[in-house]
Amino acid sequence: MKDINELNLPEDVKYTKDHEWAKADGDTVTIGINDYAQDQLGEIVFVEMPAVGDSFSAEDEFGSVESVKAVSEMYMPISGEIVAINEDLEDAPENVNEDCYQSGWIIKVKPSDLSEMDALMDKAAYLEMLKG
């Protein structure tokens, strides 16, 4: 496992206490699990995703990630409707391990209230949470 100082935590995304990341881009928000989560889980072998058109509230469970070590649920950083899922993960779930912020993104959401992004942590706050 990586040391906390080795984690890839981009400045341009927001983080949740459950180790998801969210990045706003126009009227959609891309969501995935962050480098800490993928590192803790180890080799990811399956990603369970919702269907396009499903709607969730912030902190609702929307899917799960299965690794050789464990199954971990994923929780919505913000409320909204699923407008895209990363279908490439069905054949290549390892993309989450290899590049969790690019090819390993999980869902795209049309937020019902984009201001919910303001409640998420920036990199500095997330690092403080990890340090305890």
Buried (B, 14 or more C-beta within 10 A) or exposed (E): EEEEEEBEBEEEBBBBEBBBBBBBEEEBBBBBBBBBBBBBBEEBBEBBBBEEEBBBEBBEEBBBBBBEEEEBEBBBBBBBBBBBBBEEBEEBBBBBBEBBBEBBBBBBBBBBEBEBBEEBBEBEEBBEEEEE
